[in-house]
Amino acid sequence: MKKVLFGILAMMTVLSVQARPGFFLGSVSLTDRKDVDVIHLRSCRTRSNRPVSQIKLKVKKVPAEIDRLKVIFQNGGQQEIYVRDHFKSFSGSRWIDLRGQRRCIKKIIVRGDADTWRRTGFRKQAKVLFFGR
């Protein structure tokens, strides 16, 4: 009986670690021309900025093309991530690992644009949400 309970607890622990949800970091709106937008985060250890080791992005409303991300950490370190991908409306990326220990992010610089070329309704903006864990 003890072995069965231990096995169940071990399985629940593994599943809870894998399904660990992220928290919202911030968002940017990309126009239909190549654009550089910045998300400035609050100081470390606040509700909206905790140490992270992975980030994820989700695109809302309009398709978007994300070329690269530059993550600048509170301790002065930085990491450039080449995404170079087209995201459909309401889709997102996988969890992207950040190099090094879990650190707080100071800002995220996003280079990309909304995929509205040759579509009706120019000047629409793609909203890109960022999450961390």
Buried (B, 14 or more C-beta within 10 A) or exposed (E): EEEEEEEEEEEEEEEEEEEEEBEEBBBBBBBBEEBEBEBEBEEBEEEEBBBBBBBBBBBBBBBBBBBBBBBBBBEEBEBEBEBEEEBEEEBBBEBBEBEEEEBBBBBBBBBBBBBBEEEEEEEBBBBBBBBBB
